[in-house]
Amino acid sequence: MSFNPTYMINSFKLCTRYIGTTLFMALVSLIIGLALGIGIALIRTYKIPLLARFFEIIITILKGVPIVLVILGSYLLMSQQFNHLAKSLGWSIQFKNVDPIWIAVFALGLMAIVNVSEIFRGIFISIPKGQYDAAKSIGLTTIQIIRKIMIPQSIPTAIPMLSNLLINLIKASALASMVGVVDIFAEASISAQQNYSFLEGYVAVAIIYWIMSLIIEKGSTFLERALTR
């Protein structure tokens, strides 16, 4: 089977139109992960009764479930229960009117929450206990300790791991095509079917993913150095 560079270039051009869709899913999922994952990490670090144990079990379960099952499970659950939930809440929207991209964001968000909570929990427990004792001795409250000691120290350390998580979310977003989302990978498959140029299409989409990953990696390195200084 011969490789046709023209088909690859055409596929590359078509796929670039959906970079925004892929980045939207990954970035929104990461924001959800940061908002909820840090909170879960704090709950588990401070060992808040009931909640700490509850989230420990949930995180353990989600860590063992492949993302493809989370996406498909989310789609099946919403397709069966969304209309009933919307009706009970008085919403006029139905499942058929919901953009499938939000189903992918929900599933990827769960993946991000699990990873962010584990990243920050590991960083929080690595902070020397003497810093907590010193903060309490000068009268800082728990909220002040979190805001002035824990978060500022954790961000520079977390940057490399968060950038790696963002790259993983971008790659995992390719599975969103299973629930009807047209992204970079889905467009590559669609364009390849028109002239059976699957190899060219997949090489093109691989190059796009590689470029995005390289930009994120370089950007995170620069940000890490700036924050460390």
Secondary structure, DSSP 8 states (H G I E B T S, - for coil): ----HHHHHHHHHHHHTTHHHHHHHHHHHHHHHHHHHHHHHHHHHTT-TTHHHHHHHHHHHHHTS-HHHHHHHHHHHHHHHHHHHHHHTT----GGGS-THHHHHHHHHHHHHHHHHHHHHHHHHHS-HHHHHHHHHTT--HHHHIIIIIHHHHHHHHHHHHHHHHHHHHHHGGGGGGGT---HHHHHHHHHHHHT-HHHHHHHHHHHHHHHHHHHHHHHHHHHHHHH-
